Amino acid sequence: MLPPLWILFGFLEVICFFYFLNTLTKQWNKISGKHFEKKLFWTSFWIRIAWVLFSFFFYTAMSGMPFEFEAGDSKGYHGEAMWLLGLAQDGKLEQYRIYIGKNYSDMGYPVYLALIYSVFGDNILIPRLIKVVLGTYICLFTYKIARNNFGESTGRIAGIMTMLVPNLIYYCGLHLKETEMVFLVVCFIYLADKILRSRKLTLTAIVWLALIGAALFFFRTVLAVCLISSIMLAALFTSQRVSALGKRIGLIVMLIGGIFFLATTPLVDNVNLYLRLRNKNQANQMKNYAIHRDKGQTNKLAVYGSRSVFLPFMIMAPFPTLINIPDQPNAMMMAGAYFTRNVYAFFVFMALLALYKRKKLSEHVLLLAFTASYIFVLASSGFALSERFHLPLIPFLLIFSAYGISQMNQYNKKYYLPYLVFIVLVVIGWNWFKIAGRS
């Protein structure tokens, strides 16, 4: 069983999300659009400020340092940024270029941190306070994307869900790249969707889209590839009711030109490397979980993990840990957040079913293509059930979930309780898997 502290965290995550979602959706339903945006912005801002300050002192009290538990990556990013800043001050940046080599996919965040440290000093609270602002704008952009696709009511539900969902709040208090990466993804999709739905292409929007897409190659290469593929599919298959054919042809020509340009840069090496190793990566990671990790951290059943096993569960996953696994404090702490994902996934399924039945899939190709492509990439990787790697999906799952909520009626409500029973059984099975694999 979970320790009492993590049980408390889990209950707060679940209760606060669903209670305030229900309350605020009703309270903010009648206010004007501008008033709603202000409320969404400032409420999101203060929630994230409160968490950043609380988590700073909480982690310091629990572990003696203001980093999350098992903070290997966080401390690594901080250390690399400090090293890079020192090299820049000493005029030795060539050393960093040699160190990076062709591993561009993970250099964006240390460079970003080094720039912040060069301006504000190496106080680790400053990047997290910047994450508060970025996280707040994630909520606003998610609202606008949902509104532009599904209407004002759905947009407001999506915005409130994004404001309250525990995962997006949690990462504002960590020294990881996820908040910045999700911000770039949401900005990219917002701009791309706006371009598709506007009357004409504008140079400013295209330039911003190209810059954001290029930046993402330095945070997570496969994510940038998914976004480029998604906008290409959207340009090809979006309904003419949404986007004029001539404009889409122009966008396709620009995209092809951009892809050819990309093929001439060293960034294409990272893409080719991922494509060559995509199958081996998953097998090696599963073997690592099964055999090579430290004693007490292995799970001998992990070798059975594969794309065909993970793919059916990707919209619902990851699942909460309800047993005491001392080497996984972050997973135990976020059990409630995982459970909220398991529950709101039901409404994602309802949204997809409604779009299919009403023959509206072609009106939302961009959102569907990105969600499907990134899910496929995740299911094919060794991080299919790692919550951190799911984060770029969350705003878009919440958009579909909000639309699914708006489509609920007496007919489909009857499936909700059986779905919850199914989720409970899956969660029990997942925790059995964790116990059995360690025995």
Secondary structure as the mmCIF struct_conf table of DSSP 4:
data_model
#
loop_
_struct_conf.conf_type_id
_struct_conf.id
_struct_conf.beg_label_comp_id
_struct_conf.beg_label_asym_id
_struct_conf.beg_label_seq_id
_struct_conf.end_label_comp_id
_struct_conf.end_label_asym_id
_struct_conf.end_label_seq_id
HELX_RH_AL_P HELX_RH_AL_P1 PRO A 4 GLN A 27
TURN_TY1_P TURN_TY1_P1 TRP A 28 TRP A 28
BEND BEND1 ASN A 29 ILE A 31
HELX_RH_AL_P HELX_RH_AL_P2 GLY A 33 SER A 63
BEND BEND2 GLY A 64 PHE A 67
TURN_TY1_P TURN_TY1_P2 PHE A 69 GLU A 70
HELX_RH_AL_P HELX_RH_AL_P3 GLY A 72 GLN A 89
TURN_TY1_P TURN_TY1_P3 ASP A 90 GLY A 91
HELX_RH_AL_P HELX_RH_AL_P4 LEU A 93 ILE A 100
TURN_TY1_P TURN_TY1_P4 GLY A 101 LYS A 102
HELX_RH_3T_P HELX_RH_3T_P1 TYR A 104 ASP A 106
TURN_TY1_P TURN_TY1_P5 MET A 107 MET A 107
HELX_RH_AL_P HELX_RH_AL_P5 GLY A 108 PHE A 120
BEND BEND3 ASP A 122 ASP A 122
TURN_TY1_P TURN_TY1_P6 ILE A 124 ILE A 124
HELX_RH_AL_P HELX_RH_AL_P6 LEU A 125 PHE A 150
HELX_RH_AL_P HELX_RH_AL_P7 GLU A 152 LEU A 164
HELX_RH_AL_P HELX_RH_AL_P8 PRO A 166 TYR A 170
HELX_RH_3T_P HELX_RH_3T_P2 TYR A 171 GLY A 173
BEND BEND4 LEU A 174 LYS A 177
HELX_RH_AL_P HELX_RH_AL_P9 GLU A 178 ARG A 197
BEND BEND5 SER A 198 LYS A 200
HELX_RH_AL_P HELX_RH_AL_P10 LEU A 203 LEU A 216
TURN_TY1_P TURN_TY1_P7 PHE A 217 PHE A 219
HELX_RH_AL_P HELX_RH_AL_P11 THR A 221 PHE A 237
BEND BEND6 THR A 238 THR A 238
TURN_TY1_P TURN_TY1_P8 GLN A 240 VAL A 242
BEND BEND7 SER A 243 SER A 243
HELX_RH_AL_P HELX_RH_AL_P12 LEU A 245 ALA A 263
TURN_TY1_P TURN_TY1_P9 THR A 264 THR A 264
BEND BEND8 THR A 265 THR A 265
TURN_TY1_P TURN_TY1_P10 PRO A 266 PRO A 266
HELX_RH_AL_P HELX_RH_AL_P13 LEU A 267 LYS A 287
HELX_RH_PI_P HELX_RH_PI_P1 ASN A 288 HIS A 292
BEND BEND9 ARG A 293 ARG A 293
HELX_LH_PP_P HELX_LH_PP_P1 ASP A 294 ASP A 294
TURN_TY1_P TURN_TY1_P11 LYS A 295 GLY A 296
BEND BEND10 GLN A 297 GLN A 297
HELX_RH_3T_P HELX_RH_3T_P3 LYS A 300 TYR A 304
HELX_RH_AL_P HELX_RH_AL_P14 ARG A 307 PHE A 310
HELX_RH_3T_P HELX_RH_3T_P4 LEU A 311 PHE A 313
TURN_TY1_P TURN_TY1_P12 MET A 314 MET A 316
BEND BEND11 ILE A 323 ILE A 323
TURN_TY1_P TURN_TY1_P13 PRO A 326 ASP A 327
HELX_RH_AL_P HELX_RH_AL_P15 PRO A 329 MET A 333
TURN_TY1_P TURN_TY1_P14 MET A 334 MET A 334
HELX_RH_AL_P HELX_RH_AL_P16 ALA A 335 LYS A 357
TURN_TY1_P TURN_TY1_P15 ARG A 358 LYS A 359
HELX_RH_3T_P HELX_RH_3T_P5 LEU A 361 GLU A 363
BEND BEND12 HIS A 364 HIS A 364
HELX_RH_AL_P HELX_RH_AL_P17 VAL A 365 ALA A 379
TURN_TY1_P TURN_TY1_P16 SER A 380 SER A 380
BEND BEND13 SER A 381 SER A 381
TURN_TY1_P TURN_TY1_P17 GLY A 382 LEU A 385
HELX_RH_AL_P HELX_RH_AL_P18 GLU A 387 HIS A 390
HELX_RH_3T_P HELX_RH_3T_P6 LEU A 391 LEU A 393
HELX_RH_AL_P HELX_RH_AL_P19 ILE A 394 SER A 406
TURN_TY1_P TURN_TY1_P18 GLN A 407 GLN A 407
HELX_RH_AL_P HELX_RH_AL_P20 GLN A 410 LYS A 413
TURN_TY1_P TURN_TY1_P19 LYS A 414 TYR A 415
HELX_RH_AL_P HELX_RH_AL_P21 TYR A 416 ARG A 438
#
